[in-house]
Amino acid sequence: MAMEGSACDMGPLLFSCCFLMTPRPAIQRSRARDDSVTRRLLMLSTMALNVNDGAQKSLKSQFSIQPFDSLNNVNSQLKQWQTLAPTFPFRHPARAAIAHNIAIYHMSLYKATRQKVDLDQAIVGYAEVLLRGLDHPLRNIKTFDNLTRALLTRFKDFGTREDLDHIISYFRHLSNLMLGVAGIDRFNVLNGLADALCDRFEVGGRLKDIEDAISLLRHAITMVPPGTDYFCLTANNLANAWKSKYDQTGESEDLTEAISHYRAVLTSCPLDHPSRFLCLNNLAEALRSRFEWSGDLNDVQDAATLCQQSLDLLDKEDSDRMWVLMNLACVYHTRFGQTDDSEDLEKAITRYREALLLCPPDHERKDQLLRNLGSSLISRFENFARMDCLEEAISLYRAALRLCPRDHPRRQLSLGGLADAMQARCLRTRRMEDLEETINLERESLALTPPGHPMRLQMLYNLSISLQTQYEWTGDMGYIDEPIERLYEASKLVKSGHPLSQRILHLLARSLLYRFRHRGADKDIADAIKHYRTSISLMPEGHPDVSYMLSNFACHLCLIFSWTRDAELLEESVTLHRSAVEYPFSSARDRLKAARNWTVITHSTRHSSALTAYRKALSLLQRAIDLGPTVQTRHEYISGRNIRSLPMDAASYAIESCVYEEAIEMLEQGRALLWSGMRSLRTPLDHLRGVDKSLADEFTEISQALEAIITTTDVRDFVQIPAGTDDDDVTIGRKDTFARDLAEKRRLSGELENVVSRIQAIPGFENFWRPVPFRRLQTAAIGGPVVIINLSRYRSDILIVRSNQPVVHIPTPTNFFDRVTNLAHQLSETRKTHLLESKKYDRVLRQTLEELSELVGQPVAKRLMELGIPEQSRIWLCPTSVLASLPIHAAGPISSHINVKRYLCDIYVCSYTPSLSALIASRSRNLSGSASGQRSLLIVGQADETLPGVDSEARNIESLVGSSSVTRIAGEAATPENVIAHLPMHPWVHFACHGMLQPGRPFESSFLLQHNTHLTLLRIAKSHLPTAELAFLAACHTAELTEDGTPDEVLHLTAAMQFSGFRSVIGTMWAMADDDGQDLSEHFYSKMFAAGAQVASYEKSARVLRHATQKLRSKKGISLERWVNFVHYGA
């Protein structure tokens, strides 16, 4: 078939081929010249020149390449031909034959060594043969075909774009030379030309190229009988072309054609055919694509089945297995996008890693595999907030980009993928430099996808997101017009049913609202609402993004309400949020975001549904957190600022509504979630055992297995691919236990849910494992009042909980939140820059305590006295948010009628508790078999040059307690394993060593032991010590909460000791002086074990600690920070 422009003059194109590369000298070998070989080569050349165009078979048999069995053999023969060439004048007819042979040997070398210079010289040789003139016998179809296919190889392997135009011109020329020829040669030329046109379409996106390719393949398929290998090959190529056309146009008819041809190929392919795996794989990919716009789960289920069947046909060592694994992973990832089933996501990551292990370092499609794995890791980051996954994704995308240098046909994909990853990081970190890099990458990517390119739609959308973010961060109106222009262009390109259609309209509506905010054009509001409604109407039923889309629209309706005061818009916003929260197909985390938005809108407008919104949000909070398999992944999710403040904001609204008991229930439901979640797995089952022992045993077995996974240390050692590597031959098959842990956690959670349902069906156990009601929480105050200080941006309040008495409310000043937040920040920043005993820090601390006295100390002390709580009584402090990092116990001085400088801890014996449930648990643990009253103390001491007083401290304690009741672990014995092994044997423990704080990584906070080993917070939390009573942590930072942490989770060593079983724990709020450990422990233990004391009880520890700190205060030269440092937690 003659194509337009096929009758072109070939000369200039051939010259341009020759000038594209620089020939290299032949490989030198130390071999003497053999005249007999020269004579034989001359004879062969002469024979070749004597044949005519009709003697091709004779030529093939007489002028043939000698067989070779090694690279040395190839190089030897190549050297002989290269040596012979200069002996003939340039225009001598023999030079064509020699050039032909040299080209063939270079192609053989290239196939063996993959050295580009050999491929370049092969192309030069074939071009030289063809330049000898049209009447030369070697300027024939075969040589043309060789040159074309060599150029195609260079394009495929190295992405040299200029080769494509030459390839297409040569194939068209070949097609013209073969007009009227029927047979396999012309069939091959048509297929080759179609293949080249498809490649050029992929690079440039010119629709006519793919349409021409389809036309050629339709003709080619009529030239071969159905059912033959040639028919299957052409049908497969035709299906691929239709699929490529669909990828640009989004026309469902194109994809339908592709699927039809893929099915025909599969039907024609015998069950035992070696290429059957490919037929299955291709059909699976097409069905996956159809699923993306149809939303029909049957398509993606069928795709997964076909991929698995394809995989089963391949041996584990088969190189083609890589492609099938990659396609199966892609199917899983796509299905995850619809169902939000994290199991599919983990399967995708696992399959991508398996494929990458099979991928040769120089594979032409390695960049695609790196991008796909990176994309799935971004999804994991978005689902579980794991920054390590995001950093690995960025590393993979950078590696993919290095494999796609400028002019590479897939460079824009690597640029776009890296931009996606950087965008995700900048939205998390809010670093402007990340956003700027994202925009630069997206601009370069867009420049590589001109109008008509199949990827332009995606690139326009991605760039618009980043530009809109730039406006949101800066408020600069100059950044809002461009995303609107880009989105309007995208909206004109997108076809009905395209997966991006609703997202483009959604983003456009948002940008129009931003523009209205500055320019006030009513048309922008009208268009925005229209686009929002259209985008939501386009969402298929069951799509997991519906909650996100509904909530986003609802938020912007509320924004419009704030401008127009149209009450109907507010009501519609509330209705949409309710629908988003209750939409069953969206993830718990998306629904929680919608609920959180609902609370913000209704709280600020005092809407009647506000309490309902908060209840919904808190009910979803634990479910959203539980999606993470480990406490570390759960903590990363909780760290989101919008989530952290939810329980305090809920309580503030409940307090405003005068439902104080519900406010306390809300705080309990939304705070210290990591501890409470693990504590629920240790629920006492004595009562249940008396009713159904087997069910209690089943609960215990499953909960212990689940706790083992939850407290697993995440493996996060991804390989970061160095930028300087030349071949990017990096093993990415790292140990990734996350998928395994997630699958096991899901299984155990399902089993536990079933057991809990069965327990709740037993009369009297209806409330088992349900949120704790206030009446039960109130029992925390049985030993004295609990003072809860709620800190919220809406309002802050103090609540006093008493046993069997109504909750008492103490209002706070309207600027309470700002003042406390500033105090916490100022104290934290000063501590970072000023060491122990700093005058600057002492001054800031003193000012902090004075302001805390005004805000908390004086109002609380006054109200307690009014309630009849006598001085020197015990009270418990339960601060929220950043208040938990402040020394409230030392608030003061507090004025009094006796005109003595007193702090809150002088008036009342103060203890802290992370939550009411934690305090209840400290009092209610089973002490059967306990050594309570037995003076059994474990001392863990680790002295060094900075802690010279540790040994003296341990000896003093031993003398006070009695050596027969003390076990000391020090020196070589002070290992984490040995300490953990001894803890169950002693109800009391004293640590005298370094405490290590890890800001941002609280589970890595630790006690530093022998040989720099660490007894970490997480390792302590795994311990289950039902007979433990008192822990004295004479180490730095054991009760410190950093400003960048999650204060309401109370993740410090003191809380970990309390969770593991210790009823009372003494800790430190910051660094401590070595001398203070000796002095304070002497005062503490001498009082605890005073002569005449019948029982040494942990219940005395809070009062005795106050006595010891008062003794320390009285010592000359003791600064304020040194005695304020020590705090008591628990019963």
Buried (B, 14 or more C-beta within 10 A) or exposed (E): BEBEEBEEEBEEBBEEBBEBBEEEEBBEEEEEEEEEBBEEBBEBBEBBBEBEEEEBEBBEEBBEBEEBEEEEEBBBBBBBBBBBBEEBEEEBBBBBBBBBBBBBBBBBBBEEEEEBBBBBBBBBBBBBBBBBEEEBBBBBBEBBBBBBBBBBBBBBBBBBBBBBBBBBBBBBBBBBBBEEEEEEBBBBBBBBBBBBBBBBBBBBBBBEBBBBBBBBBBBBBEBBEEEEEBBBBBBBBBBBBBBBBBBBBBBBEBBBBBBBBBBBBBEBBEEEBEBBBBBBBBBBBBBBBBBBBBBBEEBBBBBBBBBBBBBEBBEEEBEBBBBBBBBBBBBBBBBBBBBBBBBBBBBBBBBBBBBBEBBEEEBEBBBBBBBBBBBBBBBBBBBBBBBBBBBBBBBBBBBBBBBBEEEBBBBBBBBBBBBBBBBBBBBBEEEEEBBBBBBBBBBBBBEBBEEBBBBBBBBBBBBBBBBBBBBEEEEEEEBBEBBBEBBBBBBEBBBEBBBBBBBBBBBBBBBBBBBBBEEEEEEBBEBBBEBBEBBBEBBBEBBBBBBBBBBBBBBBBBBBBEEEEEEEBBBBBBBBBBBBBEBEBBBBBBBBBBBBBBBBBBBEBEBEBBBBBBBBBBBBBBEBBBBBBBBBBBBBBBBBEEBBBBBBBBBBBBBBEEBBBBBBBBBBBBBBBBBBBBBBBBBEBEEBBEBBEEBBEBBBBBBEBBBBBBBBBBBBEBBBBEEEEEEBEBEBEEEBBBBBBBBBBBBBBEBBEEBBEBBEEEEEBEEBBEBBEBEBBBBBBEBBBBBBBBBBEBBBBBBBBBEEEEBBBBEBEEEBBEBBBBBBEBBBEBBEEBEBEBEEBBEBBBEBBBBBBEBBBBBBBEBBEEEEBEEEBBBBBBBBBBBBBBBBBBBBBBEBEEEEEBBBBBBBBBBBBBBBBBBBBBBEBEBEEBBBEEBBBBBBBBBEEEBEBBBBBBBBBBEBBEEEBBBBBBEEEBBBEBBBEBBBEBBBBBBBBBBBBBEEBBBBBBBBBBEEBBBBBBBBBBBEBBBBBBBBBBBBBBBBBBBEBBBBBBBBBBBBBBBBBBBBBBBBBBBBBBBBBBBBBBBBBBBBBEEEEEEBBBBBBBBBBBBBBEBBBEEEEBBBBBBBBBBBBBB
